[in-house]
Amino acid sequence: MLHATPNDVITLLDHQLRLLNDAPTLANELPPIMLWGPPGVGKSSIVKTVTEQQGIGFIDIRLSQREPVDLRGLPVPDIERGAVDWLLASEWPRDPESRGIILFDELTAADRSLQVAAYELILDRRLGDLYQLPPGWLVVAAGNRSQDRAVAQTFSSALANRFCHLLLEADLESWTRWASGQGLHPDVIAFLRFRPENFFDMSGQVEQGWPSPRSWTRVAQSLSQGMGLADGVLALLVHGLVGSGAGTEFLAFRDWARKLPDIPGMLEGRVAVQIPQRADQRYAFCSSLAHYLWKHARQKAPLNEAQQAKRLSCFYAISRELSSDFATLVLLDAMQGADETATQARTLALMSHADFDAWTQQHGSVFSQHLSHQQQALAQQAEVMDA
C-alpha cells in the first residue's frame, strides 16, 4: 500500500471539500477517508488544520471515550403513545448550509458495538429517520494499525470497503516546513534536519516518552515556554517527551547551537556576518536565521516598509555567504507563514526584494531543482485524484 504524506492528505481533503462546496449532491458519492498510522504522526491535527485554514466546522469524536448511546441517541419512552423517541446529541450539525469535517478518531480502538453504532453515520450520513448530516460535511476516520503497539480492534469488511484508506507516515520535510511557519523553536527544527533518524522512532520504550512529530512539537513548545527554567529541569522535560536516547542527542546539539553568533544583530546590520563551520551549527544557524527574520524581539511596533527592506537586505547578504543547499533551505523556511495568507505575504516580500535577483543568480539552480521536485509531487497527487 502506498504511503501518504501530511501534504497528500491535506490535498485530498481540500479536493473533497471543494467538490462538496461546488456540488452538494455529491455528498453520498464521495468515499469517507480513513487515516491509518502510528501514534504521534498527527492524524487528527492534520484534519483540524484543514478546517482551520478553510474556516469551517470541526467535530472530533473520540470513539474510545464514547458509548453507543452517545451516537445513536438517548431513548425516551412516551407512555401515552406507547412508543420510544430518541434524543440526539446536540454536537451533530443541524444547519443545512454549514460546512465542516466530522472526525471519528481512534476508530480502531473502539469495540465492535461502538463501530456498529458509527456505521450508519459514516456510511449513510444519517441516523435512522431522525437525523441527516448536512451535505457540506465530510466524514473522516482515523486509527492505529495492529503493528503500531497501540490499542487496535479489527475492522469488519463491510465498514472497511466503504472507506478510502490512506496510510500516513511521518514526513520530516512537511513537519519542518509547518514548524517554521508556526514559529516553533528553531533548535528543534535544526536538530531534526541534522539527525532525521530521531524524528520518529518506535523501536525503544514506547510506554514512556519516544520521538514522534507530536512529541517534538511539544519539546519545541516547552523550550519557548520554559525560558526561565534551569537547564536540568528543561532536560527532564525533553527526556520525558522524547526519551533518553533522542533527548540526550538533542541537548548535546542544543549546547553547540547556543554558541552561534548574534543572528538578530546580523539581521539588523549591527554585527558582521559569521557563518559557522560545523555542520550541526550550520543547521542551527539557518533555522534561527529564518526564525528571527520575522521575529523582531527588539522592536515593539511593527517595522515600516523601509525597515523591513533593510532587514531583508541583511538577510540576503547573509545568504550570499552560504552554500546553495543551505541558502535554499533558509529561504524556503523564511517563506513559510502560520497560514496560507501569511505564507503568500512573506513569499511576496522575499521575491519582490531588490536583492532576490542576485540571490537567484548565485543559488537559483539548486532552488529551481527543489521547486521542480515539489511540482512533480503535486502533479502525482493530481493524477491520483483524477484517477
Backbone hydrogen bonds in HBPLUS format (Angstrom, degrees):
<---DONOR---> <-ACCEPTOR-->    atom                        ^
c    i                          cat <-CA-CA->   ^        H-A-AA   ^      H-
h    n   atom  resd res      DA  || num        DHA   H-A  angle D-A-AA Bond
n    s   type  num  typ     dist DA aas  dist angle  dist       angle   num
A0004-ALA N   A0167-LEU O   2.75 MM 163  5.74 162.9  1.78 151.7 153.3     1
A0169-GLU N   A0004-ALA O   3.18 MM 165  6.31 156.4  2.24 163.8 164.1     2
A0008-ASP N   A0005-THR O   2.99 MM   3  5.08 121.2  2.35  99.5 114.6     3
A0009-VAL N   A0005-THR O   3.12 MM   4  6.53 158.9  2.17 156.3 161.1     4
A0010-ILE N   A0006-PRO O   2.96 MM   4  6.23 163.7  1.99 152.2 156.6     5
A0011-THR N   A0007-ASN O   2.93 MM   4  6.08 156.9  1.98 144.6 150.9     6
A0012-LEU N   A0008-ASP O   3.00 MM   4  6.31 160.1  2.04 152.8 157.3     7
A0013-LEU N   A0009-VAL O   2.94 MM   4  6.15 163.8  1.96 156.5 160.9     8
A0014-ASP N   A0010-ILE O   2.90 MM   4  6.02 161.8  1.94 149.9 155.3     9
A0015-HIS N   A0011-THR O   2.95 MM   4  6.11 151.0  2.03 142.1 150.6    10
A0016-GLN N   A0012-LEU O   2.98 MM   4  6.28 160.2  2.02 150.1 154.0    11
A0017-LEU N   A0013-LEU O   2.94 MM   4  6.12 163.4  1.97 152.5 157.4    12
A0018-ARG N   A0014-ASP O   2.92 MM   4  6.05 152.3  2.00 145.2 152.8    13
A0019-LEU N   A0015-HIS O   3.03 MM   4  6.30 154.6  2.09 146.0 152.8    14
A0020-LEU N   A0016-GLN O   2.96 MM   4  6.24 159.8  2.00 150.7 155.7    15
A0021-ASN N   A0017-LEU O   2.93 MM   4  6.11 153.7  2.00 144.1 151.5    16
A0022-ASP N   A0018-ARG O   2.99 MM   4  6.20 152.4  2.06 146.7 153.5    17
A0023-ALA N   A0019-LEU O   2.76 MM   4  5.84 154.0  1.82 150.8 158.8    18
A0026-LEU N   A0023-ALA O   2.99 MM   3  5.91 169.5  2.00 130.9 133.5    19
A0027-ALA N   A0024-PRO O   3.12 MM   3  5.75 162.4  2.15 124.0 125.1    20
A0029-GLU N   A0026-LEU O   2.85 MM   3  5.13 154.0  1.91 113.7 122.5    21
A0030-LEU N   A0026-LEU O   3.15 MM   4  6.30 144.5  2.28 168.6 176.8    22
A0164-CYS N   A0032-PRO O   2.85 MM 132  6.10 153.5  1.92 151.9 158.2    23
A0141-ALA N   A0033-ILE O   2.86 MM 108  6.29 162.8  1.89 160.6 165.0    24
A0034-MET N   A0164-CYS O   2.93 MM 130  5.93 166.4  1.95 141.4 143.3    25
A0166-LEU N   A0034-MET O   2.89 MM 132  6.11 168.4  1.91 166.7 165.6    26
A0035-LEU N   A0141-ALA O   2.79 MM 106  6.15 167.8  1.80 147.2 147.6    27
A0143-GLY N   A0035-LEU O   2.97 MM 108  6.43 148.7  2.07 170.1 172.6    28
A0036-TRP N   A0166-LEU O   2.80 MM 130  6.01 176.0  1.80 166.8 167.5    29
A0168-LEU N   A0036-TRP O   2.74 MM 132  5.85 162.1  1.77 163.6 163.5    30
A0037-GLY N   A0143-GLY O   3.28 MM 106  6.69 135.7  2.49 150.1 160.4    31
A0214-ARG N   A0040-GLY O   3.05 MM 174  4.90 147.3  2.16 141.8 146.8    32
A0046-ILE N   A0042-GLY O   2.98 MM   4  5.94 147.9  2.09 146.2 152.0    33
A0048-LYS N   A0044-SER O   3.03 MM   4  6.30 163.7  2.06 151.0 155.8    34
A0049-THR N   A0045-SER O   2.89 MM   4  5.98 151.6  1.97 141.3 149.0    35
A0050-VAL N   A0046-ILE O   3.12 MM   4  6.44 154.1  2.19 148.8 154.3    36
A0051-THR N   A0047-VAL O   3.24 MM   4  6.61 159.8  2.28 150.8 155.2    37
A0052-GLU N   A0048-LYS O   2.97 MM   4  6.23 155.0  2.03 150.7 158.0    38
A0053-GLN N   A0049-THR O   2.90 MM   4  6.10 158.3  1.95 152.0 157.7    39
A0054-GLN N   A0050-VAL O   3.09 MM   4  6.28 147.6  2.19 144.6 152.9    40
A0055-GLY N   A0051-THR O   2.84 MM   4  5.78 115.1  2.27 136.1 151.7    41
A0056-ILE N   A0051-THR O   3.03 MM   5  5.13 161.2  2.06 143.2 147.9    42
A0055-GLY N   A0052-GLU O   3.33 MM   3  5.00 145.7  2.46  90.8 100.5    43
A0057-GLY N   A0099-ARG O   2.92 MM  42  6.09 160.1  1.96 146.6 141.0    44
A0101-ILE N   A0057-GLY O   3.06 MM  44  6.34 145.9  2.18 133.0 138.6    45
A0059-ILE N   A0101-ILE O   3.07 MM  42  6.46 162.6  2.10 157.6 160.2    46
A0103-LEU N   A0059-ILE O   2.83 MM  44  6.15 165.9  1.85 167.1 172.0    47
A0061-ILE N   A0103-LEU O   2.77 MM  42  5.92 168.9  1.79 168.3 172.1    48
A0105-ASP N   A0061-ILE O   2.88 MM  44  5.85 130.4  2.13 134.3 148.9    49
A0065-GLN N   A0062-ARG O   2.98 MM   3  5.67 159.3  2.03 119.9 126.6    50
A0063-LEU N   A0105-ASP O   3.19 MM  42  6.30 154.5  2.26 159.4 158.4    51
A0066-ARG N   A0063-LEU O   3.08 MM   3  5.00 167.4  2.10 111.3 111.8    52
A0070-ASP N   A0067-GLU O   2.86 MM   3  5.41 144.4  1.99 116.6 126.9    53
A0071-LEU N   A0068-PRO O   3.06 MM   3  5.52 141.4  2.22 109.0 118.8    54
A0072-ARG N   A0068-PRO O   3.02 MM   4  6.26 174.4  2.02 163.5 163.9    55
A0073-GLY N   A0069-VAL O   2.88 MM   4  5.09 146.6  1.99 127.3 135.9    56
A0074-LEU N   A0087-LEU O   2.79 MM  13  4.97 155.9  1.84 141.0 141.0    57
A0087-LEU N   A0074-LEU O   2.90 MM  13  4.97 166.0  1.92 138.2 142.0    58
A0076-VAL N   A0085-ASP O   2.70 MM   9  5.14 166.4  1.72 156.4 157.6    59
A0085-ASP N   A0076-VAL O   2.85 MM   9  5.14 167.6  1.86 149.9 145.6    60
A0078-ASP N   A0083-ALA O   2.66 MM   5  5.28 171.8  1.67 167.0 163.9    61
A0082-GLY N   A0078-ASP O   2.79 MM   4  5.73 124.5  2.09 143.0 160.0    62
A0083-ALA N   A0078-ASP O   3.16 MM   5  5.28 151.7  2.25 141.0 144.8    63
A0098-SER N   A0095-ASP O   3.07 MM   3  5.31 164.0  2.10 112.9 118.0    64
A0100-GLY N   A0136-GLY O   3.25 MM  36  6.50 155.9  2.31 128.0 126.5    65
A0138-LEU N   A0100-GLY O   2.90 MM  38  6.39 154.7  1.96 151.2 153.7    66
A0102-ILE N   A0138-LEU O   2.90 MM  36  6.27 165.8  1.92 164.1 165.7    67
A0140-VAL N   A0102-ILE O   2.92 MM  38  6.13 172.1  1.92 162.4 162.8    68
A0104-PHE N   A0140-VAL O   2.78 MM  36  6.25 159.8  1.82 154.2 158.4    69
A0142-ALA N   A0104-PHE O   3.12 MM  38  6.40 152.6  2.20 143.8 139.0    70
A0109-ALA N   A0106-GLU O   3.03 MM   3  5.20 146.2  2.15 101.8 112.2    71
A0107-LEU N   A0142-ALA O   2.93 MM  35  6.02 155.1  2.00 167.2 163.3    72
A0110-ALA N   A0107-LEU O   3.31 MM   3  5.43 155.1  2.38 101.3 108.5    73
A0153-GLN N   A0108-THR O   2.39 MM  45  5.05 155.5  1.44 148.8 157.4    74
A0114-LEU N   A0111-ASP O   3.08 MM   3  5.54 125.1  2.40 109.1 122.0    75
A0115-GLN N   A0111-ASP O   3.06 MM   4  6.40 158.8  2.10 153.5 160.3    76
A0116-VAL N   A0112-ARG O   2.92 MM   4  6.10 158.3  1.96 149.7 155.0    77
A0117-ALA N   A0113-SER O   3.07 MM   4  6.25 149.8  2.17 135.4 143.5    78
A0118-ALA N   A0114-LEU O   3.02 MM   4  6.30 138.1  2.20 142.7 153.6    79
A0118-ALA N   A0115-GLN O   3.13 MM   3  5.11 127.5  2.42  93.1 106.8    80
A0119-TYR N   A0115-GLN O   3.07 MM   4  6.27 123.7  2.40 139.4 154.0    81
A0119-TYR N   A0116-VAL O   3.14 MM   3  5.09 141.2  2.29  96.5 107.6    82
A0122-ILE N   A0118-ALA O   3.01 MM   4  6.10 165.7  2.03 162.6 167.2    83
A0123-LEU N   A0119-TYR O   2.67 MM   4  5.66 173.3  1.67 166.3 168.6    84
A0124-ASP N   A0120-GLU O   2.85 MM   4  5.26 146.1  1.97 127.9 139.2    85
A0125-ARG N   A0121-LEU O   3.06 MM   4  4.24 128.3  2.34 105.0 112.8    86
A0133-LEU N   A0125-ARG O   2.94 MM   8  5.34 169.4  1.95 144.8 147.6    87
A0127-LEU N   A0131-TYR O   2.90 MM   4  5.07 157.4  1.96 139.0 142.5    88
A0130-LEU N   A0127-LEU O   3.12 MM   3  5.97 139.8  2.29 144.2 147.6    89
A0131-TYR N   A0127-LEU O   3.34 MM   4  5.07 147.9  2.45 127.2 133.1    90
A0137-TRP N   A0134-PRO O   3.25 MM   3  5.99 159.6  2.29 126.8 127.6    91
A0148-ASP N   A0145-ARG O   3.11 MM   3  5.38 164.4  2.13 111.9 116.1    92
A0160-ALA N   A0156-SER O   2.97 MM   4  6.17 172.6  1.98 159.0 161.4    93
A0161-ASN N   A0157-SER O   2.98 MM   4  5.89 152.0  2.06 142.7 148.7    94
A0162-ARG N   A0159-LEU O   3.19 MM   3  5.62 158.9  2.23 111.8 118.0    95
A0163-PHE N   A0160-ALA O   3.33 MM   3  5.70 158.3  2.38 110.1 115.9    96
A0175-TRP N   A0171-ASP O   3.09 MM   4  6.29 161.2  2.13 150.4 156.2    97
A0176-THR N   A0172-LEU O   2.85 MM   4  6.03 166.5  1.87 159.5 162.4    98
A0177-ARG N   A0173-GLU O   3.10 MM   4  6.23 159.4  2.15 147.4 152.7    99
A0178-TRP N   A0174-SER O   3.02 MM   4  6.21 162.8  2.05 147.8 152.9   100
A0179-ALA N   A0175-TRP O   2.72 MM   4  5.91 163.3  1.75 154.6 160.1   101
A0180-SER N   A0176-THR O   2.91 MM   4  6.01 152.9  1.99 142.9 149.4   102
A0181-GLY N   A0177-ARG O   3.12 MM   4  6.37 161.5  2.15 147.4 151.9   103
A0182-GLN N   A0178-TRP O   2.97 MM   4  6.23 143.6  2.10 147.9 158.6   104
A0184-LEU N   A0179-ALA O   3.03 MM   5  5.34 163.1  2.06 159.4 157.8   105
A0183-GLY N   A0180-SER O   3.12 MM   3  5.18 154.6  2.18 101.7 109.6   106
A0188-VAL N   A0185-HIS O   3.25 MM   3  5.94 136.2  2.46 116.9 124.9   107
A0190-ALA N   A0186-PRO O   2.92 MM   4  6.04 168.2  1.93 154.5 157.9   108
A0191-PHE N   A0187-ASP O   2.97 MM   4  6.06 161.0  2.01 143.3 148.8   109
A0192-LEU N   A0188-VAL O   3.11 MM   4  6.27 165.6  2.13 152.5 155.5   110
A0193-ARG N   A0189-ILE O   3.17 MM   4  6.40 145.5  2.29 144.5 153.6   111
A0194-PHE N   A0190-ALA O   3.01 MM   4  6.23 147.4  2.12 146.5 156.0   112
A0194-PHE N   A0191-PHE O   3.09 MM   3  5.01 118.2  2.49  91.9 107.5   113
A0195-ARG N   A0191-PHE O   2.70 MM   4  5.91 150.5  1.79 151.9 161.2   114
A0198-ASN N   A0195-ARG O   3.04 MM   3  5.91 168.4  2.05 127.6 131.4   115
A0199-PHE N   A0196-PRO O   3.05 MM   3  5.39 167.1  2.06 116.6 118.7   116
A0201-ASP N   A0211-PRO O   3.18 MM  10  5.54 159.4  2.23 140.4 137.9   117
A0208-GLN N   A0205-GLN O   3.41 MM   3  6.01 163.9  2.44 109.8 114.4   118
A0216-TRP N   A0212-SER O   2.92 MM   4  6.10 163.3  1.95 163.7 168.0   119
A0217-THR N   A0213-PRO O   3.04 MM   4  6.11 149.0  2.14 139.8 148.1   120
A0218-ARG N   A0214-ARG O   3.16 MM   4  6.47 150.7  2.25 143.2 150.7   121
A0219-VAL N   A0215-SER O   2.96 MM   4  6.28 142.0  2.11 139.5 150.3   122
A0220-ALA N   A0216-TRP O   2.98 MM   4  6.25 163.5  2.00 150.9 153.9   123
A0221-GLN N   A0217-THR O   2.98 MM   4  6.27 156.5  2.04 146.0 152.7   124
A0222-SER N   A0218-ARG O   2.85 MM   4  5.95 154.0  1.92 142.0 149.4   125
A0223-LEU N   A0219-VAL O   2.94 MM   4  6.22 152.1  2.02 152.0 158.8   126
A0224-SER N   A0220-ALA O   3.22 MM   4  6.47 156.8  2.28 144.2 149.7   127
A0225-GLN N   A0221-GLN O   2.93 MM   4  6.10 149.1  2.03 146.9 156.1   128
A0226-GLY N   A0222-SER O   2.83 MM   4  5.66 124.8  2.14 139.5 151.7   129
A0229-LEU N   A0226-GLY O   3.07 MM   3  5.31 162.2  2.11 112.4 118.1   130
A0233-VAL N   A0230-ALA O   3.07 MM   3  5.38 123.4  2.40 104.9 118.4   131
A0234-LEU N   A0230-ALA O   3.05 MM   4  6.40 162.2  2.09 157.7 163.0   132
A0235-ALA N   A0231-ASP O   2.87 MM   4  6.06 149.6  1.96 146.3 155.1   133
A0236-LEU N   A0232-GLY O   3.13 MM   4  6.41 147.5  2.24 137.2 144.9   134
A0237-LEU N   A0233-VAL O   3.09 MM   4  6.47 154.1  2.16 146.5 153.2   135
A0238-VAL N   A0234-LEU O   2.92 MM   4  6.24 163.2  1.94 154.2 158.0   136
A0239-HIS N   A0235-ALA O   2.92 MM   4  6.09 174.5  1.93 155.8 157.4   137
A0240-GLY N   A0236-LEU O   2.86 MM   4  5.90 153.3  1.93 144.6 152.8   138
A0241-LEU N   A0237-LEU O   3.05 MM   4  6.23 131.3  2.30 141.2 152.9   139
A0241-LEU N   A0238-VAL O   3.14 MM   3  5.24 136.3  2.34  98.5 110.3   140
A0242-VAL N   A0238-VAL O   2.99 MM   4  6.18 170.1  2.00 164.5 165.7   141
A0243-GLY N   A0239-HIS O   2.84 MM   4  4.61 136.2  2.03 129.5 133.6   142
A0247-GLY N   A0243-GLY O   3.02 MM   4  5.69 141.6  2.17 134.3 146.1   143
A0248-THR N   A0244-SER O   2.88 MM   4  5.75 155.9  1.94 139.0 143.9   144
A0249-GLU N   A0245-GLY O   3.25 MM   4  6.54 164.7  2.28 149.8 153.6   145
A0250-PHE N   A0246-ALA O   2.91 MM   4  6.09 161.2  1.95 149.8 155.4   146
A0251-LEU N   A0247-GLY O   3.00 MM   4  6.17 163.6  2.03 150.0 154.0   147
A0252-ALA N   A0248-THR O   3.08 MM   4  6.27 153.1  2.16 146.2 153.1   148
A0253-PHE N   A0249-GLU O   2.97 MM   4  6.20 157.5  2.02 149.2 155.7   149
A0254-ARG N   A0250-PHE O   2.79 MM   4  6.04 157.3  1.84 151.9 158.8   150
A0255-ASP N   A0251-LEU O   3.02 MM   4  6.17 141.3  2.17 136.5 145.9   151
A0256-TRP N   A0253-PHE O   3.11 MM   3  5.38 122.1  2.46 101.3 114.5   152
A0257-ALA N   A0253-PHE O   2.95 MM   4  6.28 152.2  2.03 145.9 154.9   153
A0258-ARG N   A0254-ARG O   3.01 MM   4  6.21 140.0  2.18 145.5 153.2   154
A0259-LYS N   A0256-TRP O   2.96 MM   3  5.43 154.7  2.03 111.9 120.0   155
A0260-LEU N   A0257-ALA O   3.20 MM   3  5.61 150.3  2.29 118.8 118.1   156
A0263-ILE N   A0261-PRO O   2.96 MM   2  5.89 111.0  2.45 116.5 100.6   157
A0266-MET N   A0262-ASP O   3.05 MM   4  6.39 146.7  2.16 144.1 153.4   158
A0266-MET N   A0263-ILE O   3.04 MM   3  4.99 117.4  2.45  97.0 112.5   159
A0267-LEU N   A0263-ILE O   3.02 MM   4  6.33 158.9  2.07 158.2 163.2   160
A0268-GLU N   A0264-PRO O   3.11 MM   4  6.34 129.9  2.38 137.4 150.2   161
A0268-GLU N   A0265-GLY O   3.22 MM   3  5.10 134.4  2.44  92.0 104.5   162
A0270-ARG N   A0265-GLY O   2.91 MM   5  5.16 142.9  2.05 159.8 155.1   163
A0269-GLY N   A0266-MET O   3.01 MM   3  5.02 155.2  2.08 101.6 109.4   164
A0282-ARG N   A0278-ARG O   2.96 MM   4  6.14 141.7  2.11 142.7 154.0   165
A0283-TYR N   A0279-ALA O   3.10 MM   4  6.42 154.4  2.16 150.2 155.1   166
A0284-ALA N   A0280-ASP O   3.16 MM   4  6.44 161.5  2.19 144.2 149.3   167
A0285-PHE N   A0281-GLN O   2.74 MM   4  5.91 149.3  1.83 142.9 152.3   168
A0286-CYS N   A0282-ARG O   2.99 MM   4  6.20 162.7  2.02 149.9 152.5   169
A0287-SER N   A0283-TYR O   3.11 MM   4  6.34 166.4  2.13 153.2 156.6   170
A0288-SER N   A0284-ALA O   3.01 MM   4  6.09 159.1  2.05 146.4 152.6   171
A0289-LEU N   A0285-PHE O   2.85 MM   4  6.02 147.7  1.95 145.8 155.5   172
A0290-ALA N   A0286-CYS O   3.14 MM   4  6.39 165.1  2.17 152.1 153.6   173
A0291-HIS N   A0287-SER O   3.05 MM   4  6.15 152.3  2.12 140.3 148.8   174
A0292-TYR N   A0288-SER O   2.85 MM   4  5.97 166.7  1.87 154.9 156.6   175
A0293-LEU N   A0289-LEU O   3.12 MM   4  6.09 128.5  2.40 137.9 149.6   176
A0299-GLN N   A0296-HIS O   3.12 MM   3  5.21 152.1  2.20 104.1 112.7   177
A0308-GLN N   A0304-ASN O   2.96 MM   4  6.20 162.0  2.00 158.4 163.7   178
A0309-ALA N   A0305-GLU O   2.97 MM   4  6.11 153.9  2.03 144.9 152.2   179
A0310-LYS N   A0306-ALA O   3.05 MM   4  6.30 155.5  2.11 146.2 152.0   180
A0311-ARG N   A0307-GLN O   3.02 MM   4  6.28 156.3  2.08 145.1 151.8   181
A0312-LEU N   A0308-GLN O   2.91 MM   4  6.18 155.9  1.97 149.4 155.7   182
A0313-SER N   A0309-ALA O   2.92 MM   4  6.18 145.2  2.04 141.6 151.7   183
A0314-CYS N   A0310-LYS O   3.04 MM   4  6.40 153.1  2.11 148.9 155.0   184
A0315-PHE N   A0311-ARG O   2.97 MM   4  6.28 150.5  2.05 142.8 151.7   185
A0316-TYR N   A0312-LEU O   2.92 MM   4  6.22 159.9  1.96 152.4 155.8   186
A0317-ALA N   A0313-SER O   2.94 MM   4  6.15 148.3  2.04 142.2 151.8   187
A0318-ILE N   A0314-CYS O   2.96 MM   4  6.22 153.4  2.03 148.9 155.0   188
A0319-SER N   A0315-PHE O   2.97 MM   4  6.25 156.0  2.03 145.1 152.4   189
A0320-ARG N   A0316-TYR O   3.01 MM   4  6.21 141.3  2.17 143.3 151.8   190
A0321-GLU N   A0318-ILE O   2.99 MM   3  5.51 153.8  2.06 112.6 120.8   191
A0322-LEU N   A0319-SER O   3.01 MM   3  5.21 163.2  2.04 110.5 115.8   192
A0327-ALA N   A0323-SER O   2.87 MM   4  6.02 159.0  1.91 157.2 164.3   193
A0328-THR N   A0324-SER O   2.92 MM   4  5.94 156.1  1.98 142.6 148.2   194
A0329-LEU N   A0325-ASP O   3.08 MM   4  6.23 155.5  2.14 138.6 145.7   195
A0330-VAL N   A0326-PHE O   2.97 MM   4  6.19 162.4  2.01 152.2 155.2   196
A0331-LEU N   A0327-ALA O   3.05 MM   4  6.20 152.8  2.13 142.8 150.3   197
A0332-LEU N   A0328-THR O   3.01 MM   4  6.15 166.6  2.02 154.1 157.2   198
A0333-ASP N   A0329-LEU O   3.10 MM   4  6.30 155.4  2.16 144.1 151.1   199
A0334-ALA N   A0330-VAL O   2.93 MM   4  6.06 152.7  2.01 140.5 148.3   200
A0335-MET N   A0331-LEU O   3.06 MM   4  6.30 133.6  2.28 142.5 154.1   201
A0336-GLN N   A0333-ASP O   3.15 MM   3  5.46 147.4  2.26 106.3 115.2   202
A0343-THR N   A0339-ASP O   2.95 MM   4  6.17 157.2  2.00 153.5 160.6   203
A0344-GLN N   A0340-GLU O   2.94 MM   4  6.15 160.5  1.98 150.2 154.8   204
A0345-ALA N   A0341-THR O   3.02 MM   4  6.27 156.6  2.07 147.3 153.8   205
A0346-ARG N   A0342-ALA O   2.97 MM   4  6.17 162.4  2.00 151.0 155.1   206
A0347-THR N   A0343-THR O   2.91 MM   4  6.02 162.2  1.95 150.4 155.9   207
A0348-LEU N   A0344-GLN O   2.95 MM   4  6.06 160.5  1.99 146.2 151.5   208
A0349-ALA N   A0345-ALA O   3.02 MM   4  6.22 159.5  2.06 145.5 151.0   209
A0350-LEU N   A0346-ARG O   2.99 MM   4  6.20 156.4  2.04 149.3 155.2   210
A0351-MET N   A0347-THR O   2.91 MM   4  6.04 169.7  1.92 156.0 159.0   211
A0352-SER N   A0348-LEU O   2.93 MM   4  5.76 143.4  2.06 145.2 153.0   212
A0356-PHE N   A0353-HIS O   3.14 MM   3  5.60 166.6  2.16 116.7 120.9   213
A0359-TRP N   A0355-ASP O   3.12 MM   4  6.35 152.1  2.20 144.9 153.1   214
A0360-THR N   A0356-PHE O   2.92 MM   4  6.23 155.8  1.98 154.0 159.5   215
A0361-GLN N   A0357-ASP O   3.07 MM   4  6.35 148.4  2.18 145.8 154.2   216
A0362-GLN N   A0358-ALA O   3.26 MM   4  6.52 143.6  2.40 140.7 149.1   217
A0362-GLN N   A0359-TRP O   3.14 MM   3  5.29 127.0  2.44  97.6 110.8   218
A0363-HIS N   A0359-TRP O   2.81 MM   4  5.96 166.9  1.82 159.2 163.6   219
A0364-GLY N   A0360-THR O   2.62 MM   4  3.97 132.8  1.84 122.5 126.0   220
A0367-PHE N   A0363-HIS O   3.19 MM   4  6.37 166.8  2.21 156.0 159.9   221
A0368-SER N   A0364-GLY O   2.76 MM   4  5.86 156.7  1.82 150.6 156.5   222
A0369-GLN N   A0365-SER O   3.04 MM   4  6.23 152.1  2.12 140.9 148.2   223
A0370-HIS N   A0366-VAL O   3.07 MM   4  6.34 154.2  2.14 147.2 153.5   224
A0371-LEU N   A0367-PHE O   3.02 MM   4  6.33 160.7  2.06 149.7 154.8   225
A0372-SER N   A0368-SER O   2.82 MM   4  5.99 154.4  1.88 148.6 156.0   226
A0373-HIS N   A0369-GLN O   3.01 MM   4  6.23 151.6  2.09 142.5 149.6   227
A0374-GLN N   A0370-HIS O   3.06 MM   4  6.40 154.2  2.13 147.5 154.2   228
A0375-GLN N   A0371-LEU O   2.93 MM   4  6.20 156.2  1.99 150.0 156.2   229
A0376-GLN N   A0372-SER O   3.00 MM   4  6.22 153.5  2.07 147.3 154.0   230
A0377-ALA N   A0373-HIS O   3.09 MM   4  6.36 153.0  2.17 144.2 151.3   231
A0378-LEU N   A0374-GLN O   2.97 MM   4  6.29 155.2  2.03 148.9 155.6   232
A0379-ALA N   A0375-GLN O   2.92 MM   4  6.14 152.6  1.99 145.6 153.1   233
A0380-GLN N   A0376-GLN O   2.99 MM   4  6.25 152.3  2.07 145.7 152.7   234
A0381-GLN N   A0377-ALA O   3.04 MM   4  6.33 150.8  2.13 143.9 151.9   235
A0382-ALA N   A0378-LEU O   2.97 MM   4  6.24 152.7  2.04 146.1 153.4   236
A0383-GLU N   A0379-ALA O   2.99 MM   4  6.28 151.7  2.07 145.7 152.9   237
A0384-VAL N   A0380-GLN O   3.09 MM   4  6.37 153.3  2.17 144.8 151.3   238
A0385-MET N   A0381-GLN O   3.03 MM   4  6.34 159.3  2.08 150.9 155.9   239
A0386-ASP N   A0382-ALA O   2.91 MM   4  6.12 157.5  1.96 150.7 156.9   240
A0387-ALA N   A0383-GLU O   2.97 MM   4  6.13 149.0  2.07 142.3 150.5   241
